[in-house]
Amino acid sequence: MPLVQVELNSPPSDAISALRFAPTSLRLLVASWDKKVYLYDTSSSGGVLVRTFEHRAPVLDVCFGESDEDAYTTGLDWDVRHVNLATGEQTVLSSHSAGVKSLAYSHAHKLLVSASWDSSLHLHHPSHPPASVSLPAKPFSISFSASKLVVAMASRVLHIYDLEHLVSALSSLPSNNGGIDSMSVAVPIEVEPWQRRESSLRFMTRAVACMPNDAGYASSSIEGRVAVEWFDPSPESQGRKYAFKCHRQPSSEGIDVVYPVNALAFHPGHGTFASGGGDGLVLLWDGVAKRRIRQYQKYGSSVAALSFSGDGKYLAVGISPGFEDGKEGTGEGSVKVFIRELGETEAKGKGSK
């Protein structure tokens, strides 16, 4: 049977901000600037739009929770919400004082973290009321590994938090009998990051994604670059970090046109990663061997978001105009979601040179 790429029916009507596969199924959540979250079942060809969830403002991020029936959303309404995907019921968990850019959920620690442009993190745990951690700069992207939380911020600031330390910091708060769905004001707490770093990228960070083996992370910038770094603070490990140029296209004048690298996603099994750029391309990389594995065909719009399925057999690609060409507005048919079926070794690393 030939491997296929299918376009999902009933895509969002405005730009895509995020998409996530469920950890254990082929359910897919898509967040959009049209103030909706879309839930698809992608197990059949063309996919099925299960239902949509209305919000008060554009939705900037979305993730699954403890089960495939639980989701968390956030965006320009400043709220962090739990959404029961079966009933549609929405519960506000906490409210920031500015738009909320990113969400991440750790199954192992039952910890939901939101990152807001008010320069704070909110920590949500079923045993405690929400807590607020102050940041030195505006956060642009966050990502969990098995033991770490990486927060990429403005001014090239990057913090790495130990998850056990974050959860233990919540122990100073009273017990939350209402569970994680109980709304309360976030209590300020002091949490020292495990490491403070300066980004290897000279320009604004667009995305960060942690390696599935808990060894490090990749980050990307608006200036067509990706950096790969390791958590281990030893000089040997830090000497391995590097950055490289990508998502650049030559112009008719022979000058490179540089595009932002909007999305990063690691394959859960092979540890390779995909990057999506404003040039409409998705590239697969072996970060350890420092090699590009493959380049897929050019999409009709900027690649806004990427997500591998939990079993690593599928890659979801969300495209929508990124306005890199100077044109404004999202024309009809310019916002799409594709599901690509991957061959058994398609995302496997090629090894060192």
N, C-alpha and C positions, 0 to 999 in steps of 0.2 A: 504494500500500500504506500503510495507516494506521500511524503511529508507535505503538510499544507499550512498555509497561513489564511486565516479567515477574518473577515471584518464583522464586528458585532453589529447587530441590528439595534436601532433606537439609541444612537449615541447622544451625549449631552449637547445642549444647544449653545453653549458658550465654552470658553477655554477650559481645558483639563488642568487641574492643579496637582492631583495625585491619584494613584491607583494601587491597590494591594490585593494579591491573592490571599485566600484563606489558608491557614497553615496545613489543613488536612483534607481539603476538598478543592474543587475547581470553581468555587464561588469567587467572584471578583467584585470589589468595591471601587467605584470611581467618584472622585470629588470634583466639582466644577464651579466655575464662576457664575453659573446660572442659578446659584443658591440651592442646589440639589445634590444629594448623594444617590448614586445609581447602584443597585445590586443586580448582578448578572449571574446566571448559571451558565458557565462556558463549557459544560461537559458535552453539549450537542453542537453540531455544526451551525455556525452563525450565532450561537448563544441565545439565551432567553433573558429578557429583562424581567426580573422577578418583581421588583417594585422600586419606587423612588421615595426619597425622604426629603421633604421640604425644610429649608432653614431660613432664617431671617436675613442672612447676608451671604455673600460668596463663601464657599467652603474651601479651605486651603489645604487640609490634610485629613486623612482617614486611616483607620487601622482596625483589624479584628481584635477581639478580646479573648476571653477564656475559651469560647466556643465559636463555631461558625454562625451562631445566632446572635452573637454580641459584637457590637462595633462601637468605636469612639470617633467623634468628629470634632473639628474645630475650624475657626476661620475669622472673618472680619466682624462677627458679632461679639467677639472677645470671649465667648463661652467655650468651655470644654464639656462635651455632651456624651452620654452613653445612649446608644440607640439599640433597642430590642428589635432585631431584624424580623422576628416572627410577627410581632404585634404592631410595630411601628412606633411604640412608645419612646419618647425622648426625655431624658433626665439630665438637667444641668448639674455637673459635679463641682465646678468652680468657675469663677470669672476673673479674667485678667483685666488690666486697665488699658490694653491696646490689642490690636489684632494678634492672633495666635498662628504662627507660621507652621509649626511642626508638632507631630504626635508620635510616640513610640510606646509599645507595650512589651514587657518582659513576662513571658509565661512562667519561667522558673521562679521569678521573684514576685509575681502577681502585682507588678508595679507599672502604672501608667504615668508617663512624663509628657508634659506639654511645654513648649518653648514659645515665648511671646516677645513681640517687639517692645514690650514694656521692660525688657532686659531682666526677665525672670523665668525660672522654671517652676512649674507646679507639679508636685509629687502626689499621686493618688494611689492609695493602698487600702484594701478592704478592712484592715484592722485599725486604721487611724484616719482622722480628718485630713483633708488636703493640706499640704505644706508648701511654702513658697521659698525658693532659693534665689538670692540676688545674683545677677551676672554682671561682669564688668562692661559688657557691650551687647548690642542687639544680636540675637541668635538668628542664623539663617537656615541651619539644618542640624538634625540630631539623628543618632543611630545607636542601637544596642548591639553589643556582642553578648556572649554568654556571661561575661563577668564585668563588662565595662559599659559606660555611656559616654559617647563622644558628642560634644557640643561645639559646632563651628560658628564663630561669631564675626562681627564686623571688626575692622582694624587688624585683621589677621590673627585674632585671638582664638585659641582653641583650648578647651578644658576636657580632661578625661576624668570621669568619676568612677570609683569602684562601687558596684551595685550593692554589695553586702554593706558597705559603709553608708550608702544612701538609705537603705532600709533600716539599718540600726539607728540612724539619726532620727527616724520617725518614732522610735520607741520612747522618746521623751514626751511625746504627745499623748493625750488621753485616748483610751480605746474608743473606736468608732462602732457603736452597736448597730448603726444603720447600714454598715457595709459601704462599698465603694460607690453605690448609687445615692448615698446620702449627701445632699448639698450643704456645704458650709463654707465660711470664709477661710481662705488659705492662710495658715499660721506661718509667719516668718521663722525660719530656722537657719542656723549657720552650718554649712557643710563645706569642708575644704576639698577641692579636687585632688585626685590621686596624682595627676600631673597637669602642669600648665605648659602649653607650647605655643610657639608662633608658627602659623601656617607656612608650609613650603611654597605656597602660591602667592604671588605678588599682588594679584587682583582679587576682587570680591569672590568669596566662596559661594557656589551655587548649590552643591550637594555634598553629602558625606555618607559613606556606607561602610559598615564593619565587616571584616572577614568572618565567614562562618566557623573557622577554626579558632576564633578568639585570639588571633595573633596580632592583628593590626587593623588598618582601615585605609580606604581610598577617599580622596576628596577631589572636587572639581571646581573650576572657576569660570567666570564670564569671559576669560581671555583664552579659551581653547587649550586648556592644560588640565592634566590629571596628576595628582601626587599619590604615591603609595608609601605608607609608613607603618612601622611596627611599634607595639606597645612597650616591649622590653626596653628599659632605659639604658642598657649597657652600651658602651661605645661601639661594640661590634654590630649590634642590631641597628643602632642609629646610623651607622655608616652604610647600611643597606638602603636607606630611604632614597627615593628619587622622584623626579617629576618629568613629564614628557608632554610634547605638543600633540594635539589631535583636533579633529573637527575643524580643519582649516581647508579652504578651497581656493585654488588659484583663480584670479580674475582675468579678464581679457587683456589687462595691462601687465599681466605677469606678476602681480602682487597678491600675496595671500590675504584672503578675506577670513578673518578670525570670528568664530561663532562661539557662543556660550555652551558649556557642557552642562545641560540642565538636569540630567538624571544619571544615577549610578545604581547598579543592582548586582549583588554577588549570587552566583549559582550555588544552591545549598549543598550540592554534592561535590562538585569538582573544584570549588573555590576560585574559579575564574570569575571575571565580572564583565558586565555590559555597560557601555556608556551611550547616552543619547544626546544629540546636539541640535543646535539651532540650524544646522545645515541639513536636517532631515535624515541623518544617518544614525544607524545603530551599529556599534562596533563591539566585538568580543575580544577580551584581553586576558592573557596569562600574566598576572601581576608579579609572580615569583620569577618566572623566566624572562620577564620584560619583553614579551612578544605579543603582537596582534595575531589573533586566531583567525578571525574573518570579519568581513564587512558585508552587511546586508544591503538590499536594494534601497535606493533613496526614496523616502516617503514624501508625500505632497506638502507637508507642513513641518514645522519644528517639532522635534521629539520632546514632549513635555514630561513624561513619566514612564518608568519601567518597573516590572515586577516579575520574578520567576515564581512559578508554582512551587508548592511545598515539596513535591517529588522531583522537581527540576526538569520535567518533561515539556513544559510550556513557558513561553515568554510573552507577557502582555506588554503592548506598546501603545501608549496614548499620544496622539499627535494633535496639535492645534497651533494656529498662527502665533509665532513668538515676536512678530513685528520687526524681525531683523532686516526685512526688506524696506522698512519705512512705511509700509501700508498699514492703515488702521482698520480695526473691525475684523470680525470673524465671519467670513463669507459662508454661505450655505454649502455644506459638504466638506468644509475644511477641518472639522473636528471629528476624529475617528478613533476607534479602539480596535487594535488588531491582536489576535492570538496566534502566535507562531508555535507550531509543534517542532520540537527539537529532536534530531537524530540522537542515537545512543551516545555517540562520541562527539557530537557537534560542538558542545561547549567544554570539551575536555582539553586541558592544557597540552602544549606541544613539548614541554620540557625545555631545559636550558639549551642555549646555543652551543 
